[in-house]
Amino acid sequence: MRTPIIAGNWKMNMNPEQTAEFVKAVKDKLPASTKVEAVIAAPAVDLPALLENAKGSELKVAAENSYFEDEGAFTGETSPKVLKEMGVDYVIIGHSERRDYFHETDEDINKKAHAIFKNGLLPIICCGESLETREAGKAEEWVEGQVTAALKGLSAEQVSSLVIAYEPIWAIGTGKTASSDQAEEICAVVRKTVAKLYDQTVADKVRIQYGGSVKPANVKELMAKENIDGGLVGGASLVPDSYLQLVNYKD
Ligand SMILES: O=C[C@H](O)COP(=O)(O)O
């Protein structure tokens, strides 16, 4: 019932020319979006090239971040209203890199989620624990806290349509993938948290991605887990061939 969603998160890589080349290489080889939703999240400077080249294809487009106001004196920020006008579908919020390097708080992330919905976009909300938190046996509690804070004040309908990405910080860009059992364990905690805050019907609808060194070699095993509905992929999404293997993991 839940359509799988594989999203590449390019982070601060790629320029508009590389973006255009990438999309040209993948656009005719993507799965139908009813089978697997294929998404690319690109830096704001690449979004026009991404949108232009993805036109008429199955590719969905995400921004890597947006602000919680639509307009005003917020130098350097990206308006969710303008992202919607441009044709963007999703916005990633709360990535651990934004939380760690740019000091984004749970409150900021919640405000961004509200602004994203207000503008008719969908958020991909990231959560995940550090190695220290995991080793202290507090991963579940940590993730439950992040999810609870991020969803504050959102309606059941809104939560049913969004995506939550569980990304253990210790597995990001390190080559260390959480085992499929470890990933499943916390993705199940995410779903249980949604059930506790809303109800089981909402929890059954929300799509949960795993992120952290996902690659063609491990995508099938991860996607076979009951509570994993997709992947948020960094490094392995930068090369067309590898991206295509990920989104076509069902073939
Ligand atoms: O958003 C993506 C994640 O941070 C994972 O990155 P990675 O696949 O390079 O480990």
Ligand as a Chemical Component Dictionary entry (heavy atoms), coordinates in Angstrom:
data_LIG
# 
_chem_comp.id                   LIG 
_chem_comp.type                 NON-POLYMER 
_chem_comp.pdbx_formal_charge   0 
_chem_comp.three_letter_code    LIG 
# 
loop_
_chem_comp_atom.comp_id 
_chem_comp_atom.atom_id 
_chem_comp_atom.alt_atom_id 
_chem_comp_atom.type_symbol 
_chem_comp_atom.charge 
_chem_comp_atom.model_Cartn_x 
_chem_comp_atom.model_Cartn_y 
_chem_comp_atom.model_Cartn_z 
_chem_comp_atom.pdbx_ordinal 
LIG O1 O1 O 0 20.825 12.134 3.128 1  
LIG C1 C1 C 0 21.578 11.173 2.920 2  
LIG C2 C2 C 0 22.382 10.641 3.976 3  
LIG O2 O2 O 0 23.016 11.611 4.706 4  
LIG C3 C3 C 0 23.195 9.438  3.652 5  
LIG O3 O3 O 0 24.383 9.761  2.981 6  
LIG P1 P1 P 0 25.282 8.552  2.423 7  
LIG O4 O4 O 0 24.386 7.701  1.590 8  
LIG O5 O5 O 0 26.377 9.205  1.649 9  
LIG O6 O6 O 0 25.762 7.800  3.641 10 
# 
loop_
_chem_comp_bond.comp_id 
_chem_comp_bond.atom_id_1 
_chem_comp_bond.atom_id_2 
_chem_comp_bond.value_order 
_chem_comp_bond.pdbx_ordinal 
LIG O1 C1 DOUB 1 
LIG C1 C2 SING 2 
LIG C2 O2 SING 3 
LIG C2 C3 SING 4 
LIG C3 O3 SING 5 
LIG O3 P1 SING 6 
LIG P1 O4 DOUB 7 
LIG P1 O5 SING 8 
LIG P1 O6 SING 9 
# 
